[in-house]
Amino acid sequence: MNPELPSSFLYVPACKPELFAKALASQASALILDLEDSVPPTEKEEAREEVREFLRTTPPQPKQIWVRINPPSDAHDLCQRELEMLATAGAAGVVLPKAELATVRSVAAHSPNMPVIGLIETARGFLQISDIAEERSLVGFGVGRADLLSELRVAPTAVSAFEQLALTIVVASAACELAAPIAPAHLQLARGAEADAAARDASQRFYDLGFRSQTSIHPRLCGVINSVFGSDHVEYDRAKTLLEDFDKSDGTLVTTDGQFVDEAVARRYREIVRRYERS
């Protein structure tokens, strides 16, 4: 069975420890304490210590707490110090930006038991997806939409082009029995019913493409994300009833509303039941 990741991940700048407790109290299913993009270079060291202290003093939580580290590169010493800190700090795992085969292996060599979510943000990383997916430390992929499209010189408005890229990540994840990938965050933070409806529609497109989680840069949108990527009780009840009827059948079932169900169709309903019961 493929592993599963929480429905919503909230990014929290590691240089703003005053937000940590608020993030834990939010509707986010999991947190990502961010040591990378949201932290100015001059604040990296202090931010790392803030993460260490928070993880050390926070009691066990039902919410997973992940940490986005700096990638192994010219700042390799920075990445190494972050991994050394996390070896004893108790995070759920690391989120690795600009994931490529070499950087995933570098993290695994230093911290072989550390779960990794690899963010596909570069052309090289995208071309290496199948190989990266075979790495033992990898539990799933995320995608850095802005970074990837910028490197590929693809306009953000080219939705169909991005969806083709996204499907490749979905296929690699399924083929290697990883968790379903994590969709990128909504960048539009406008408030109001119309804005929320647009965000929900965008999340639904990712769900339909095979993503089962999404990141957020604002806690307000975690509720919208959860409403799409989590199963509600009506959907759960219908799936549960259908599966009970299917399991009593000879391997095929036609429901009262005319839907044909075989094992391939039932697999989707089993996922709905599993995700609802896990939440």
C-alpha positions as CSV (number, residue, x, y, z in Angstrom):
1,M,0.0,0.0,0.0
2,N,1.3,3.5,-0.9
3,P,2.1,5.7,2.1
4,E,-0.1,8.8,2.6
5,L,0.8,12.3,3.6
6,P,-1.4,14.9,5.4
7,S,-3.9,16.8,3.4
8,S,-2.5,20.3,4.0
9,F,1.0,21.6,4.8
10,L,1.4,25.1,6.2
11,Y,4.7,26.8,5.5
12,V,6.0,28.8,8.5
13,P,9.1,31.0,8.2
14,A,11.6,29.6,10.7
15,C,12.8,33.2,11.5
16,K,9.4,34.0,13.0
17,P,9.1,31.7,16.0
18,E,6.1,33.8,17.3
19,L,4.1,32.1,14.5
20,F,5.0,28.5,15.5
21,A,2.3,28.0,18.1
22,K,-0.3,29.8,16.0
23,A,0.5,27.5,13.1
24,L,0.0,24.4,15.4
25,A,-3.4,25.7,16.4
26,S,-4.4,26.4,12.7
27,Q,-6.5,24.1,10.5
28,A,-3.3,22.8,8.8
29,S,-2.9,19.1,8.9
30,A,0.9,19.4,9.1
31,L,3.6,22.2,9.3
32,I,6.7,22.9,7.3
33,L,9.1,25.1,9.3
34,D,11.0,26.8,6.5
35,L,14.8,27.4,6.8
36,E,15.2,28.1,3.1
37,D,13.5,30.8,1.0
38,S,11.6,32.7,3.7
39,V,14.7,33.2,5.8
40,P,17.2,36.0,4.9
41,P,20.8,34.8,4.7
42,T,21.8,36.7,7.8
43,E,19.2,35.0,9.9
44,K,19.8,31.4,8.9
45,E,21.8,30.5,12.0
46,E,19.4,32.0,14.4
47,A,16.4,30.5,12.6
48,R,18.0,27.0,12.9
49,E,18.3,27.4,16.6
50,E,14.7,28.6,16.9
51,V,13.6,25.4,15.1
52,R,15.8,23.3,17.4
53,E,14.3,24.8,20.5
54,F,10.7,24.5,19.2
55,L,11.1,20.9,18.3
56,R,12.9,20.1,21.6
57,T,10.3,21.7,23.8
58,T,7.1,21.0,22.0
59,P,5.2,17.9,23.3
60,P,4.3,15.1,20.8
61,Q,1.7,16.4,18.4
62,P,-0.9,14.8,16.2
63,K,0.3,17.1,13.5
64,Q,3.5,16.2,11.7
65,I,6.2,18.9,11.8
66,W,8.5,18.8,8.7
67,V,11.5,21.2,8.1
68,R,12.4,22.6,4.7
69,I,16.2,22.7,4.7
70,N,18.7,24.5,2.4
71,P,19.8,22.2,-0.4
72,P,23.3,20.7,-0.5
73,S,25.2,23.0,-2.8
74,D,27.5,25.9,-2.3
75,A,25.9,26.2,1.1
76,H,26.6,22.6,1.9
77,D,27.9,23.4,5.4
78,L,24.6,25.1,6.1
79,C,22.6,22.1,5.0
80,Q,24.9,19.8,7.0
81,R,24.4,21.8,10.2
82,E,20.6,21.7,9.7
83,L,20.7,17.9,9.2
84,E,22.8,17.5,12.4
85,M,20.3,19.6,14.3
86,L,17.4,17.5,13.0
87,A,19.1,14.2,13.9
88,T,18.2,14.8,17.5
89,A,15.3,17.3,17.2
90,G,12.4,14.9,16.4
91,A,11.0,16.3,13.1
92,A,8.8,14.1,10.9
93,G,11.3,14.6,8.1
94,V,12.9,17.1,5.7
95,V,11.5,18.9,2.7
96,L,14.3,19.1,0.2
97,P,14.2,22.1,-2.2
98,K,15.5,21.8,-5.8
99,A,15.6,18.0,-5.4
100,E,17.9,16.2,-7.8
101,L,19.4,12.7,-7.6
102,A,22.7,13.9,-6.2
103,T,21.1,16.1,-3.5
104,V,18.7,13.4,-2.4
105,R,21.6,11.0,-2.1
106,S,23.7,13.6,-0.3
107,V,21.0,14.0,2.4
108,A,20.5,10.2,2.6
109,A,24.3,9.7,3.1
110,H,24.4,12.1,6.0
111,S,21.0,11.1,7.5
112,P,20.1,7.7,6.2
113,N,16.9,7.3,8.3
114,M,15.5,10.8,7.6
115,P,12.3,10.7,5.5
116,V,12.5,13.1,2.5
117,I,9.9,15.0,0.5
118,G,11.7,16.1,-2.6
119,L,10.5,19.4,-4.3
120,I,10.9,19.2,-8.1
121,E,11.9,22.8,-9.0
122,T,14.6,22.4,-11.6
123,A,14.8,21.0,-15.2
124,R,17.5,18.5,-14.1
125,G,15.4,17.3,-11.2
126,F,12.4,16.9,-13.5
127,L,14.3,14.8,-15.9
128,Q,15.6,12.6,-13.0
129,I,12.2,12.0,-11.4
130,S,12.1,8.3,-12.1
131,D,15.5,7.8,-10.6
132,I,14.9,10.0,-7.6
133,A,11.6,8.1,-6.9
134,E,13.7,4.9,-6.5
135,E,15.7,6.4,-3.6
136,R,14.9,4.6,-0.3
137,S,14.7,7.8,1.8
138,L,12.1,9.5,-0.5
139,V,8.5,9.3,0.7
140,G,7.0,11.7,-1.8
141,F,7.3,14.6,-4.2
142,G,6.2,18.2,-4.0
143,V,6.5,20.7,-6.9
144,G,7.8,24.2,-6.9
145,R,5.6,25.6,-9.6
146,A,7.2,29.1,-9.9
147,D,10.8,27.9,-9.8
148,L,10.2,25.1,-12.3
149,L,8.2,27.2,-14.8
150,S,10.7,30.0,-14.5
151,E,13.7,27.7,-15.3
152,L,11.7,26.2,-18.2
153,R,10.8,29.6,-19.5
154,V,7.1,28.6,-19.4
155,A,4.6,31.3,-18.6
156,P,2.6,30.8,-15.4
157,T,-0.6,31.2,-17.5
158,A,0.3,28.0,-19.5
159,V,-1.9,25.8,-17.3
160,S,-2.0,22.9,-19.7
161,A,1.8,22.8,-19.9
162,F,2.1,22.7,-16.1
163,E,-0.5,20.0,-15.8
164,Q,1.6,17.8,-18.2
165,L,4.6,18.3,-16.0
166,A,2.5,17.5,-12.9
167,L,1.2,14.3,-14.4
168,T,4.7,13.0,-14.9
169,I,5.3,13.5,-11.1
170,V,2.0,11.7,-10.4
171,V,3.0,8.7,-12.6
172,A,6.5,8.4,-11.1
173,S,5.0,8.5,-7.6
174,A,2.5,5.8,-8.3
175,A,5.0,3.6,-10.2
176,C,7.4,3.6,-7.2
177,E,4.7,3.3,-4.6
178,L,5.4,6.7,-3.1
179,A,2.8,8.9,-1.4
180,A,0.7,10.9,-3.9
181,P,2.5,14.2,-4.6
182,I,1.9,17.5,-2.9
183,A,0.4,20.3,-4.9
184,P,2.0,23.8,-4.8
185,A,0.6,26.6,-2.7
186,H,-2.0,29.1,-3.8
187,L,-0.3,32.4,-4.5
188,Q,-3.4,34.4,-4.6
189,L,-4.3,35.4,-1.0
190,A,-7.3,37.6,-1.7
191,R,-10.2,37.2,0.8
192,G,-13.9,36.7,0.2
193,A,-16.3,34.0,-1.1
194,E,-15.2,34.5,-4.7
195,A,-11.5,34.1,-3.9
196,D,-12.2,31.0,-1.8
197,A,-14.2,29.5,-4.6
198,A,-11.4,30.1,-7.1
199,A,-8.9,28.5,-4.6
200,R,-11.1,25.5,-4.1
201,D,-11.5,25.1,-7.9
202,A,-7.7,25.2,-8.3
203,S,-7.2,22.6,-5.5
204,Q,-9.8,20.4,-7.1
205,R,-7.9,20.5,-10.4
206,F,-4.8,19.1,-8.6
207,Y,-6.9,16.5,-6.8
208,D,-8.3,15.4,-10.2
209,L,-4.8,15.1,-11.5
210,G,-3.8,12.7,-8.8
211,F,-2.4,14.9,-6.0
212,R,-3.6,14.2,-2.5
213,S,-2.1,17.1,-0.5
214,Q,-1.3,20.7,-0.9
215,T,1.0,23.3,0.7
216,S,-0.2,26.7,1.9
217,I,1.6,29.9,2.8
218,H,-1.4,31.3,4.7
219,P,-3.3,29.4,7.4
220,R,-6.7,30.7,6.2
221,L,-6.4,28.6,3.0
222,C,-5.8,25.3,4.9
223,G,-9.5,24.9,5.5
224,V,-10.2,25.3,1.7
225,I,-7.4,22.7,1.0
226,N,-8.7,20.3,3.6
227,S,-12.2,20.5,2.1
228,V,-10.9,19.3,-1.2
229,F,-8.2,16.8,-0.2
230,G,-9.9,15.3,2.8
231,S,-13.0,13.1,2.5
232,D,-16.3,14.4,4.0
233,H,-18.7,12.2,5.9
234,V,-21.3,12.1,3.0
235,E,-18.6,10.8,0.6
236,Y,-17.3,8.4,3.2
237,D,-20.7,7.0,4.0
238,R,-21.5,6.4,0.3
239,A,-18.1,4.8,-0.3
240,K,-18.4,2.6,2.8
241,T,-21.9,1.4,1.7
242,L,-20.8,0.8,-1.9
243,L,-17.7,-1.3,-0.8
244,E,-19.9,-3.4,1.6
245,D,-22.1,-4.3,-1.4
246,F,-19.1,-4.8,-3.7
247,D,-17.4,-7.2,-1.2
248,K,-20.6,-9.3,-1.2
249,S,-20.7,-9.5,-5.0
250,D,-18.9,-11.8,-7.4
251,G,-16.4,-9.1,-8.3
252,T,-18.7,-6.8,-10.2
253,L,-21.5,-4.6,-9.1
254,V,-24.1,-2.3,-10.7
255,T,-25.3,0.3,-8.2
256,T,-28.9,1.5,-8.0
257,D,-28.0,4.6,-10.0
258,G,-26.4,2.5,-12.7
259,Q,-22.7,2.8,-11.9
260,F,-20.6,-0.2,-12.8
261,V,-18.1,-1.1,-10.2
262,D,-15.2,-3.6,-10.5
263,E,-12.0,-3.8,-8.4
264,A,-10.4,-1.0,-10.3
265,V,-13.3,1.3,-9.5
266,A,-13.5,0.0,-5.9
267,R,-9.9,0.9,-5.4
268,R,-10.9,4.6,-5.5
269,Y,-13.6,4.1,-2.9
270,R,-11.2,2.2,-0.7
271,E,-8.9,5.3,-0.8
272,I,-11.8,7.6,0.2
273,V,-12.6,5.3,3.2
274,R,-8.9,5.0,4.2
275,R,-8.3,8.8,4.0
276,Y,-11.4,9.6,6.0
277,E,-10.7,7.1,8.7
278,R,-7.1,8.4,9.0
279,S,-8.2,12.0,9.4
